[in-house]
Amino acid sequence: MANKKYKLLLSKETKDYLMSTHFWGPVFNWMIPIATIVDTQKHPRIISGKMTLALALYSMTFMRFAVMVKPRNMLLFACHGANVTAQLIQGYRYLAYHYGSKPLEEE
């Protein structure tokens, strides 16, 4: 069984996949949701509402693209799904801070 997995790991198809933009594009794209997740720990006054909306719409568009392209790119889909979630959380924080009840003491 281990020999079978080893052969699969060293197969031409695996090497071709690991050396393609189908793999590396989504891998580097993960920096966007990671940065957004890190930013959820920062004060909401630094959030740009326009950029948050733009990034959420961008990721929704690419989620659709990821499942429509042949072969499907589920790594890209997961990356943009995480980004949509993170951007919507940031959007909620932005709206709550700017249009909700503000705390009496600001940091």
RASUL-V582972 format. One record per helix or strand of 3 or more residues. SS is the DSSP state (H for helix, E for strand). FROM is the first residue (numbers start at 0). LEN is the number of residues. If there is no record, write none. Layout:
BEGIN
SS/FROM/LEN
SS/FROM/LEN
END
This chain:
BEGIN
H/1/8
H/11/7
H/20/19
H/43/3
H/48/20
H/73/26
END
